[in-house]
Amino acid sequence: MIAFSLNESLTGVPMERRILERREFLAALGAGAIAGLAASPSWASAASVAAVGIEDVSKPVSSFPALFGTREYFIGSTVKKLPRARAAIKPLEAEIAANFAQTVAKTLPISAVRGGTTEAIFEAAGAFSPHERMRMVNDFANQMPYIEDIDNYGLRDFWADTATFFKNGGDCKDFAMAKFKLLEKIGFHPARMRIVLVLDQDRNRQHAVLTVNTGDEAWMLDSLIRDVKPHQIADHYRPTVSLSGPRLYLHVAPKA
């Protein structure tokens, strides 16, 4: 049984700076480009993504980078092998998706989202690079407070659903799960992501992070770090298992 009983601090990242950066990015596209995008309701389709050279992260990958120097081995169903993680395979709640969509809409041209549905907003956001979308999700989730399970629920280890996390706050695995589901909503294939359970050797504590495979690199979304970083910076993390929705992987360090 994997327990999480950490004493971590979390520094939230203000959205204003990210929003300003994205508005400047959109302005740089030029009025003609914006008009062209707005004219088509499918301006984040696979064809348009390919046309501007943005990696199509909606497609799965055949392999995953060796996380923190380990090899991963598929060992079966998340629910069967790690029953407490059942919340990890539940879809993102509509209320949370709608709230996130409103945040995303602030970064898009008004003409592209006027009267748009939640799904239309997420489709439009496909015009942003994968890294920009990861930052968007990271900022959104990191506004929540870090609270240990024992203080939230009176339990040493509890996997809350995402709606509960956005109501009560949560611990490291709750942050990682929320980011996984938000990225899936905004176009990332689940096979590109891993919720990784690790031993933080610097603090001698268990921890959880989300890693995302894009650009032939595994990027880390960590509740202890303000921005999205390459996983190699955390060489003090030793992964044990990781989840990709219903799929569970065992991590083994290569023999010396």
Secondary structure as GFF3:
##gff-version 3
##sequence-region A 1 256
A	DSSP	alpha_helix	15	29	.	.	.	ID=ss1
A	DSSP	alpha_helix	31	39	.	.	.	ID=ss2
A	DSSP	alpha_helix	46	51	.	.	.	ID=ss3
A	DSSP	three_ten_helix	67	69	.	.	.	ID=ss4
A	DSSP	beta_strand	71	77	.	.	.	ID=ss5
A	DSSP	alpha_helix	78	81	.	.	.	ID=ss6
A	DSSP	three_ten_helix	83	89	.	.	.	ID=ss7
A	DSSP	alpha_helix	94	105	.	.	.	ID=ss8
A	DSSP	alpha_helix	110	113	.	.	.	ID=ss9
A	DSSP	alpha_helix	118	124	.	.	.	ID=ss10
A	DSSP	three_ten_helix	125	127	.	.	.	ID=ss11
A	DSSP	alpha_helix	130	141	.	.	.	ID=ss12
A	DSSP	alpha_helix	149	152	.	.	.	ID=ss13
A	DSSP	alpha_helix	162	168	.	.	.	ID=ss14
A	DSSP	alpha_helix	172	185	.	.	.	ID=ss15
A	DSSP	three_ten_helix	190	192	.	.	.	ID=ss16
A	DSSP	beta_strand	193	200	.	.	.	ID=ss17
A	DSSP	beta_strand	205	214	.	.	.	ID=ss18
A	DSSP	beta_strand	217	221	.	.	.	ID=ss19
A	DSSP	beta_strand	229	230	.	.	.	ID=ss20
A	DSSP	three_ten_helix	231	233	.	.	.	ID=ss21
A	DSSP	beta_strand	237	244	.	.	.	ID=ss22
A	DSSP	beta_strand	247	252	.	.	.	ID=ss23
###
